[in-house]
Amino acid sequence: MMSLSVVILAAGQGKRMVSRLPKVLHRVGGTTLIDRVITTARRLKPATICVVYGHGGERVRQSIGAPDVEFVRQAPQLGTGDALRRALPMIGESDVTLVLYGDVPLVRAETLAPMVAGKIERVMVLTAMLDDPSGYGRVVRDRRGRIKRIIEDADATPVQRRIREINTGIMALPTKRLASWLGRLETRNAQGEYYLTDALAQAGADGVPVEADTAADPAEVLGVNSRDHLAQLERTYQRRYAQNLLERGVSLADPARIDVRGELECGDDVAIDINCVFLGAVSLGADVSIGPNCVLKNVAVGDRTVVEPYTLIEDSVIGADCRIGPYARIRPGARLARDVHIGNFVEVKNSAIGEHSKANHLAYIGDAAVGARVNIGAGTITCNYDGANKHRTVIEDDVQIGSDVQLVAPVTVGKGATVGAGTTVWKRAPAGALTINEKTQVTRPGWKRPTKKQR
């Protein structure tokens, strides 16, 4: 069985990004560029994955933090040929070495697989046809269509710059030949660097065939060299993801106005309105409806639940048949059972809410255990923080809580209790009873409002 090594070149500074962040640590679809490339490499089941890093140093290594990835530092950075040469000690006795780039995040394993299949004694180059090939190395072929050489943009003649077929930089090469080829590279070019593409001439001189695969979708082999490139690839990624959702039966009000920055799993007949953002791992059950301008992060939503507009839900579990929002905030640790209603300007944090319970407006429920069939009135808050520590509030089944109530934790409201409007509860409210703070209403006849003094 053929042994494969993958070398990912990720040493570039990316000056045009105008950023202190290493270029390969910028993100597309919520994931760093380098992590996307590593994930693709893993799908090919290589014996070794080696990342050649430079600019950003330890930040790149720490960001990846994967036990199956080897690292080699390139300093100074003298070109792609020099980068691969530094990786040679890591790739050992593999049969084929596949060279990928940490700033080309959208290339698919399905595109790469044919390059590393079949014959070992050949060089495979991945090319693409671009309407605007400026900035890329051009593929120069002979009259029979065979690759003669690859000429970098900076070294190309005006005639060569009109060639639309570009070199993506992605190559598969026989590992045992690399030391010889890379050792013969020279720096006689506009950049004064060791070009990996010059190894193709070495291959030809040694009688090793150079063949090409052309990427069906040029967008998947485009690299990132500027913020503009990054934004374009983000839109490409999001369009693809939206198309995939449509093909899986998800209704999108506008496929151009959805952002998935992680993984979104959807049941049957899910409907998603405009300008929604999904971060991390999000799952939506069957017949879920997400209103416009919602943000969901690491959330599981049960069947038939409706999330109204302008709602933020993160690190929570939402049961079936719930109604959330509009303008609700569900914070980490919330667990809502079936048929829970959380209305406008209600915040829930680190709390479990039982079936058929409701907090329809203007409430804060934090660090609480709320039973079934509880109704929480407007303006109610759980006072869970004493200035140093958080405390729990327990609201048992069938409780009715009036408006403007303060529940001073730790405190329990017993089953079937009623708490009157405006009450501050700082000790247990007994089950089945009415708890209020008694006070007297006073009327003063003839009282006059103050008036402003005339200047």
C-alpha positions as CSV (number, residue, x, y, z in Angstrom):
1,M,0.0,0.0,0.0
2,M,1.3,3.4,-1.0
3,S,2.5,5.6,1.9
4,L,1.7,9.3,1.7
5,S,3.2,12.4,3.4
6,V,1.6,15.8,3.4
7,V,3.6,18.9,3.8
8,I,1.7,22.1,4.4
9,L,3.6,25.3,3.7
10,A,2.6,28.0,6.2
11,A,5.6,30.2,6.8
12,G,4.5,33.3,4.9
13,Q,4.1,36.6,6.8
14,G,1.1,37.9,4.7
15,K,2.1,41.6,4.8
16,R,-0.9,42.5,2.7
17,M,-3.2,41.3,5.4
18,V,-2.0,44.3,7.5
19,S,-2.4,42.2,10.7
20,R,-0.4,41.2,13.7
21,L,-2.1,37.8,13.3
22,P,-0.2,35.2,11.2
23,K,-2.0,34.9,7.9
24,V,-2.8,31.2,8.3
25,L,-4.6,31.9,11.6
26,H,-7.2,34.1,9.9
27,R,-10.6,32.4,9.6
28,V,-13.0,31.3,6.9
29,G,-16.3,29.9,8.1
30,G,-15.2,30.2,11.7
31,T,-12.2,28.0,11.3
32,T,-8.6,29.0,10.8
33,L,-7.1,28.7,7.3
34,I,-4.5,26.2,8.4
35,D,-7.0,24.0,10.4
36,R,-9.1,23.7,7.2
37,V,-6.1,22.5,5.2
38,I,-5.1,20.1,8.0
39,T,-8.7,18.7,8.1
40,T,-8.6,18.1,4.3
41,A,-5.1,16.4,4.6
42,R,-6.4,14.0,7.3
43,R,-9.1,12.8,4.9
44,L,-6.4,11.5,2.7
45,K,-5.1,9.3,5.6
46,P,-1.4,10.2,5.3
47,A,1.3,8.6,7.3
48,T,2.7,12.1,8.2
49,I,1.4,15.7,8.2
50,C,4.1,18.3,8.5
51,V,3.5,22.0,8.8
52,V,6.4,24.3,7.8
53,Y,5.9,27.5,9.8
54,G,7.7,30.8,10.0
55,H,6.0,34.0,10.7
56,G,4.0,33.9,13.9
57,G,6.2,31.0,15.2
58,E,4.7,29.5,18.3
59,R,1.3,31.1,17.8
60,V,0.8,28.9,14.8
61,R,2.0,25.8,16.7
62,Q,-0.1,26.5,19.7
63,S,-3.2,27.2,17.6
64,I,-2.9,23.8,15.8
65,G,-2.0,21.9,18.9
66,A,-2.6,18.5,17.2
67,P,-0.6,15.4,18.2
68,D,-0.7,14.0,14.6
69,V,1.0,17.1,13.1
70,E,4.8,17.6,12.9
71,F,6.3,21.1,12.7
72,V,9.4,22.5,11.0
73,R,10.5,26.1,11.3
74,Q,11.6,28.0,8.1
75,A,13.9,30.9,9.0
76,P,14.9,32.7,7.0
77,Q,12.1,32.2,4.5
78,L,13.8,31.5,1.1
79,G,10.9,30.2,-0.9
80,T,8.8,27.2,-1.4
81,G,11.6,24.9,-2.5
82,D,13.6,25.8,0.7
83,A,10.5,25.2,2.8
84,L,10.0,21.7,1.4
85,R,13.7,20.9,1.8
86,R,13.5,21.7,5.5
87,A,10.6,19.2,5.8
88,L,12.5,16.3,4.3
89,P,13.6,14.9,7.7
90,M,10.0,14.7,8.8
91,I,8.5,12.8,5.8
92,G,10.8,9.8,6.1
93,E,10.4,6.9,3.7
94,S,7.0,7.7,2.3
95,D,6.3,7.0,-1.3
96,V,4.6,10.3,-2.3
97,T,4.7,13.7,-0.8
98,L,1.8,16.0,-1.3
99,V,2.5,19.8,-1.0
100,L,-0.4,21.9,0.2
101,Y,-0.6,25.5,1.4
102,G,-1.8,26.9,4.7
103,D,-3.5,29.9,2.9
104,V,-5.5,27.8,0.4
105,P,-8.3,26.7,2.7
106,L,-11.1,25.5,0.3
107,V,-9.3,22.8,-1.6
108,R,-11.3,19.5,-1.3
109,A,-10.0,16.0,-0.6
110,E,-11.9,14.8,-3.6
111,T,-9.8,17.1,-5.8
112,L,-6.6,15.9,-4.2
113,A,-7.2,12.2,-4.1
114,P,-6.5,11.5,-7.8
115,M,-3.2,13.2,-7.5
116,V,-1.9,10.7,-5.0
117,A,-3.4,7.6,-6.5
118,G,-1.8,5.3,-9.1
119,K,1.8,5.6,-10.3
120,I,4.4,6.6,-7.8
121,E,7.1,7.7,-10.3
122,R,5.5,10.8,-11.6
123,V,4.9,14.5,-10.6
124,M,1.3,15.6,-10.4
125,V,0.5,19.3,-10.6
126,L,-2.9,20.8,-9.8
127,T,-3.8,23.7,-12.1
128,A,-6.8,25.9,-12.7
129,M,-8.2,28.1,-15.4
130,L,-8.7,31.7,-14.3
131,D,-10.2,34.6,-16.1
132,D,-7.8,36.9,-14.3
133,P,-4.6,34.9,-13.7
134,S,-2.5,37.9,-12.5
135,G,-0.3,37.1,-9.6
136,Y,-0.2,33.4,-10.2
137,G,2.5,31.2,-11.9
138,R,1.5,30.3,-15.5
139,V,1.6,26.7,-16.8
140,V,3.6,26.6,-20.0
141,R,2.9,23.6,-22.3
142,D,4.5,22.3,-25.4
143,R,2.7,21.8,-28.7
144,R,1.6,18.3,-27.6
145,G,0.0,19.8,-24.4
146,R,2.7,18.5,-22.1
147,I,3.9,20.7,-19.2
148,K,7.3,22.2,-20.1
149,R,7.6,24.5,-17.1
150,I,5.9,26.9,-14.7
151,I,6.8,30.5,-14.9
152,E,6.2,32.8,-11.9
153,D,4.2,35.9,-12.6
154,A,7.1,38.2,-11.7
155,D,9.4,36.4,-14.2
156,A,6.8,35.9,-17.0
157,T,6.9,37.7,-20.4
158,P,3.9,39.7,-21.6
159,V,2.9,36.8,-23.8
160,Q,3.2,34.3,-20.9
161,R,1.1,36.5,-18.7
162,R,-1.8,36.0,-21.2
163,I,-1.9,32.3,-20.3
164,R,-5.0,31.6,-18.3
165,E,-3.9,28.2,-16.9
166,I,-2.3,28.8,-13.5
167,N,-0.2,26.7,-11.1
168,T,-2.0,26.4,-7.8
169,G,1.3,25.3,-6.1
170,I,-0.3,22.0,-5.1
171,M,1.9,19.1,-6.2
172,A,2.4,15.4,-5.5
173,L,6.0,14.2,-6.0
174,P,7.9,11.0,-5.5
175,T,9.5,11.4,-2.0
176,K,12.7,9.5,-2.9
177,R,13.5,12.0,-5.6
178,L,13.0,15.2,-3.6
179,A,16.4,15.5,-2.0
180,S,18.1,15.4,-5.3
181,W,15.7,17.8,-7.0
182,L,15.6,20.3,-4.2
183,G,19.4,20.2,-3.9
184,R,19.7,21.4,-7.4
185,L,17.4,24.4,-7.2
186,E,18.9,27.9,-7.8
187,T,17.8,31.5,-6.9
188,R,18.2,33.1,-10.3
189,N,14.8,34.7,-10.4
190,A,13.0,38.0,-9.6
191,Q,12.4,37.0,-6.0
192,G,15.8,35.6,-5.3
193,E,14.1,32.5,-3.8
194,Y,14.2,28.7,-4.3
195,Y,11.1,27.9,-6.3
196,L,9.6,24.5,-5.8
197,T,8.2,24.8,-9.4
198,D,11.7,24.7,-10.7
199,A,11.8,21.0,-9.5
200,L,9.7,20.2,-12.6
201,A,12.6,20.8,-14.8
202,Q,14.7,18.5,-12.7
203,A,12.0,15.9,-13.0
204,G,12.0,16.2,-16.8
205,A,15.7,15.9,-16.9
206,D,15.5,12.7,-14.9
207,G,12.8,11.3,-17.2
208,V,10.0,11.5,-14.6
209,P,6.7,12.4,-16.3
210,V,5.0,15.6,-15.2
211,E,1.2,15.4,-15.4
212,A,-1.6,17.8,-14.4
213,D,-5.0,17.7,-13.0
214,T,-7.2,20.7,-13.4
215,A,-9.5,21.8,-10.6
216,A,-13.1,21.7,-11.7
217,D,-13.9,24.7,-9.5
218,P,-11.2,27.4,-9.6
219,A,-12.5,28.9,-6.3
220,E,-11.3,26.0,-4.3
221,V,-7.7,26.6,-5.1
222,L,-7.6,30.3,-4.6
223,G,-5.2,31.6,-1.9
224,V,-5.5,34.4,0.6
225,N,-3.0,37.3,0.3
226,S,-5.2,40.2,1.5
227,R,-8.3,41.0,3.4
228,D,-10.1,41.3,0.1
229,H,-9.1,37.7,-0.8
230,L,-10.2,36.6,2.6
231,A,-13.6,38.2,2.3
232,Q,-14.1,36.7,-1.2
233,L,-13.3,33.2,0.1
234,E,-15.7,33.7,3.0
235,R,-18.5,34.5,0.6
236,T,-17.5,31.5,-1.6
237,Y,-17.6,29.2,1.4
238,Q,-20.9,30.5,2.6
239,R,-22.5,30.2,-0.8
240,R,-21.4,26.6,-0.9
241,Y,-22.7,25.9,2.5
242,A,-26.1,27.5,1.7
243,Q,-26.4,25.5,-1.5
244,N,-25.7,22.3,0.5
245,L,-28.4,23.2,3.0
246,L,-30.9,23.8,0.2
247,E,-30.0,20.4,-1.3
248,R,-30.7,18.9,2.1
249,G,-34.2,20.4,2.2
250,V,-33.6,23.5,4.3
251,S,-35.6,26.6,3.4
252,L,-33.5,29.7,3.3
253,A,-35.2,33.0,2.8
254,D,-32.1,34.3,1.1
255,P,-29.1,31.9,0.5
256,A,-26.8,35.0,0.3
257,R,-27.7,36.1,3.8
258,I,-26.8,33.2,6.1
259,D,-23.4,32.6,7.8
260,V,-22.4,29.2,9.1
261,R,-19.2,29.4,11.1
262,G,-19.0,25.8,12.3
263,E,-21.4,22.9,11.6
264,L,-25.2,23.2,11.1
265,E,-27.3,20.0,11.2
266,C,-30.9,20.3,10.2
267,G,-33.9,18.0,10.4
268,D,-36.7,18.0,7.9
269,D,-38.5,21.2,6.8
270,V,-36.3,23.7,8.7
271,A,-36.9,27.3,7.8
272,I,-34.2,30.0,8.3
273,D,-34.9,33.7,7.7
274,I,-32.3,36.3,6.6
275,N,-29.1,37.4,8.4
276,C,-28.8,34.5,10.8
277,V,-25.4,33.4,12.1
278,F,-24.6,29.9,13.3
279,L,-21.4,29.3,15.3
280,G,-19.8,26.1,16.6
281,A,-22.0,23.0,16.6
282,V,-25.7,23.8,16.0
283,S,-28.5,21.2,15.5
284,L,-32.0,22.1,14.5
285,G,-34.8,19.5,14.8
286,A,-37.6,19.0,12.3
287,D,-39.9,21.9,11.5
288,V,-37.8,24.4,13.4
289,S,-38.2,28.0,12.3
290,I,-35.5,30.6,12.9
291,G,-36.5,34.2,12.5
292,P,-34.4,37.0,11.0
293,N,-31.2,38.3,12.6
294,C,-30.7,35.5,15.1
295,V,-27.4,34.2,16.4
296,L,-27.1,30.5,17.6
297,K,-23.8,29.2,19.1
298,N,-23.4,25.6,20.2
299,V,-27.1,25.0,20.5
300,A,-29.4,22.0,20.1
301,V,-33.0,23.0,19.2
302,G,-35.9,20.5,19.4
303,D,-38.6,19.8,16.8
304,R,-41.2,22.4,16.0
305,T,-39.5,25.1,18.1
306,V,-39.8,28.7,16.8
307,V,-37.0,31.2,17.4
308,E,-38.4,34.7,16.9
309,P,-36.3,37.6,15.4
310,Y,-33.2,39.1,17.1
311,T,-32.6,36.3,19.5
312,L,-29.2,35.2,20.8
313,I,-28.8,31.6,22.1
314,E,-25.5,30.1,23.1
315,D,-24.3,26.9,24.7
316,S,-27.8,25.7,25.5
317,V,-30.4,23.0,24.9
318,I,-33.8,24.0,23.7
319,G,-36.6,21.4,23.8
320,A,-39.4,20.7,21.3
321,D,-42.4,23.0,20.8
322,C,-40.7,26.0,22.5
323,R,-41.2,29.6,21.5
324,I,-38.2,31.9,22.0
325,G,-38.0,35.6,21.5
326,P,-38.2,38.1,19.9
327,Y,-35.2,39.9,21.5
328,A,-34.5,37.0,23.9
329,R,-31.1,36.0,25.2
330,I,-30.4,32.5,26.2
331,R,-27.0,32.3,27.8
332,P,-24.7,29.3,28.5
333,G,-26.0,26.4,30.6
334,A,-29.7,27.0,29.8
335,R,-31.8,23.8,29.4
336,L,-35.4,24.4,28.3
337,A,-37.8,21.5,28.4
338,R,-40.8,21.0,26.0
339,D,-43.2,23.8,25.3
340,V,-41.3,26.6,27.2
341,H,-42.0,30.2,26.2
342,I,-39.3,32.8,26.6
343,G,-40.5,36.1,25.4
344,N,-39.1,39.5,24.5
345,F,-36.3,41.0,26.6
346,V,-36.0,37.8,28.8
347,E,-32.6,36.5,29.7
348,V,-31.9,33.0,30.9
349,K,-28.6,31.8,32.2
350,N,-27.4,28.5,33.6
351,S,-31.0,27.5,34.4
352,A,-33.3,24.5,33.8
353,I,-36.9,25.4,32.9
354,G,-39.6,22.7,33.0
355,E,-42.3,21.9,30.6
356,H,-45.0,24.4,29.8
357,S,-43.4,27.2,31.8
358,K,-43.4,30.8,30.6
359,A,-41.5,34.0,31.1
360,N,-43.0,36.1,28.4
361,H,-41.4,39.5,28.9
362,L,-38.8,41.5,30.8
363,A,-37.3,39.0,33.2
364,Y,-33.9,37.6,34.3
365,I,-33.7,33.9,35.2
366,G,-30.1,33.0,36.3
367,D,-28.8,30.0,38.2
368,A,-32.3,28.7,38.7
369,A,-34.2,25.4,38.6
370,V,-37.7,26.2,37.4
371,G,-40.4,23.5,37.5
372,A,-43.3,22.7,35.1
373,R,-46.2,25.0,34.4
374,V,-44.6,28.0,36.0
375,N,-45.6,31.5,35.0
376,I,-43.0,34.3,35.6
377,G,-44.3,37.8,35.4
378,A,-42.7,40.9,33.8
379,G,-39.9,42.5,35.6
380,T,-39.1,39.4,37.7
381,I,-35.4,38.7,38.4
382,T,-33.5,36.1,40.3
383,C,-31.0,37.9,42.5
384,N,-28.3,35.2,42.2
385,Y,-25.1,37.1,43.0
386,D,-24.2,38.4,46.4
387,G,-21.1,40.3,45.2
388,A,-18.8,37.3,45.6
389,N,-20.7,34.1,44.9
390,K,-23.6,32.8,42.8
391,H,-26.5,31.1,44.5
392,R,-29.4,29.0,43.2
393,T,-33.1,29.7,43.1
394,V,-35.6,26.9,43.0
395,I,-39.1,27.4,41.7
396,E,-41.2,24.3,42.0
397,D,-44.1,23.1,39.8
398,D,-47.3,25.2,39.2
399,V,-45.9,28.4,40.7
400,Q,-47.4,31.8,39.6
401,I,-45.1,34.8,40.0
402,G,-46.4,38.3,39.6
403,S,-44.7,41.2,38.0
404,D,-41.7,43.0,39.5
405,V,-40.7,40.2,41.9
406,Q,-37.2,39.8,43.3
407,L,-36.1,36.3,44.3
408,V,-33.1,36.6,46.5
409,A,-31.0,33.4,46.2
410,P,-30.6,31.0,47.8
411,V,-34.3,30.7,48.0
412,T,-37.1,28.2,47.2
413,V,-40.7,28.9,46.0
414,G,-42.8,25.8,46.9
415,K,-45.1,23.9,44.6
416,G,-48.3,25.7,43.6
417,A,-47.3,28.9,45.4
418,T,-48.3,32.4,44.3
419,V,-46.0,35.4,44.7
420,G,-47.7,38.8,44.5
421,A,-46.5,41.6,42.3
422,G,-43.7,43.7,43.7
423,T,-42.7,41.1,46.3
424,T,-39.1,40.6,47.4
425,V,-38.7,36.9,48.4
426,W,-35.6,36.3,50.6
427,K,-36.9,33.2,52.5
428,R,-38.9,30.1,51.4
429,A,-42.3,30.8,49.9
430,P,-44.5,27.9,51.2
431,A,-46.2,25.6,48.8
432,G,-49.8,26.4,47.9
433,A,-49.8,29.8,49.7
434,L,-49.8,33.5,48.6
435,T,-46.6,35.3,49.5
436,I,-46.5,39.1,49.4
437,N,-44.8,42.0,51.1
438,E,-47.7,43.8,52.8
439,K,-47.7,47.6,52.6
440,T,-50.2,50.4,52.9
441,Q,-51.3,52.6,50.0
442,V,-51.7,56.2,51.0
443,T,-53.6,59.0,49.2
444,R,-52.9,62.7,49.9
445,P,-55.8,64.9,48.7
446,G,-54.9,68.3,47.4
447,W,-51.2,67.5,46.8
448,K,-49.5,69.7,44.2
449,R,-46.8,68.7,41.9
450,P,-43.6,70.8,42.0
451,T,-43.1,73.4,39.3
452,K,-40.0,74.8,37.7
453,K,-38.8,78.1,39.0
454,Q,-39.0,80.9,36.4
455,R,-35.7,82.5,35.6
